[in-house]
């Protein structure tokens, strides 16, 4: 598959971290749509160099409150995991975070998943932490293979079980059935993220054989169908980026449309015109495929780089702000 699609994979997965954390879930197993993904063995990548503290003004988001209605053990696990994950960016250097805090969070989330295997919101938090570990802590290619394989398998196994339950449901459509499952949108969007990163580290042929573009399309469309405004219209953002970056290959990605990509990204922009990832994706799509609107694309880049990183996602936001600055410099220099 063409190299531009691999640019998509990086972007489609990395954007997922740039959102406000969701409230801590109430871990009650789903009655008729449960999944039971088993926690994978612990990943123990080599730690990066000791970083310095975050710049002044960067704050750590407070952990979510205790899980209501759960066992004391699960409540304590989730409280500790959220506290560690909230500190994941502390001391980051040059967009690279120390793995220490997120590794602690991952271990605790795995234990919580084992205690509440039918809770997709807890599973999603584990997948979110795994993604950060692979994408933002300077992990090597071999480390990323282990990390994203775990996330991909956890997510896809749960999605497959949900899809089977939805297919077997009587008297309602697939989407109606999936809407009954708490945490389904997050599960689908993070599964897409891990598939994207998995494709990057596994290589071109593995990606083609796995039909990654089609998987990303279907997963993101499901998020849109379930909740079009989920996480600042993340489904539109992912699907728009897919259409904007994926090449048209007969019998594989013949459904790709650059114009549709811009239109979908505009829907995400309408949901939140201050989201750094949406600003960057939309600006690039306009500059690449609608040159007559170049002034708008440049303005969006300027808006992106002028944002203040959100306290809950300082590292993630800063990455896209820097990317916007580089693209703007390139456009203005004519290179």
Secondary structure as GFF3:
##gff-version 3
##sequence-region A 1 335
A	DSSP	alpha_helix	3	14	.	.	.	ID=ss1
A	DSSP	three_ten_helix	15	17	.	.	.	ID=ss2
A	DSSP	alpha_helix	72	86	.	.	.	ID=ss3
A	DSSP	alpha_helix	100	115	.	.	.	ID=ss4
A	DSSP	alpha_helix	120	136	.	.	.	ID=ss5
A	DSSP	alpha_helix	141	168	.	.	.	ID=ss6
A	DSSP	alpha_helix	174	178	.	.	.	ID=ss7
A	DSSP	alpha_helix	184	202	.	.	.	ID=ss8
A	DSSP	alpha_helix	204	210	.	.	.	ID=ss9
A	DSSP	alpha_helix	212	226	.	.	.	ID=ss10
A	DSSP	alpha_helix	234	245	.	.	.	ID=ss11
A	DSSP	alpha_helix	258	271	.	.	.	ID=ss12
A	DSSP	alpha_helix	276	289	.	.	.	ID=ss13
A	DSSP	three_ten_helix	291	293	.	.	.	ID=ss14
A	DSSP	alpha_helix	294	305	.	.	.	ID=ss15
A	DSSP	three_ten_helix	311	313	.	.	.	ID=ss16
A	DSSP	alpha_helix	314	333	.	.	.	ID=ss17
###
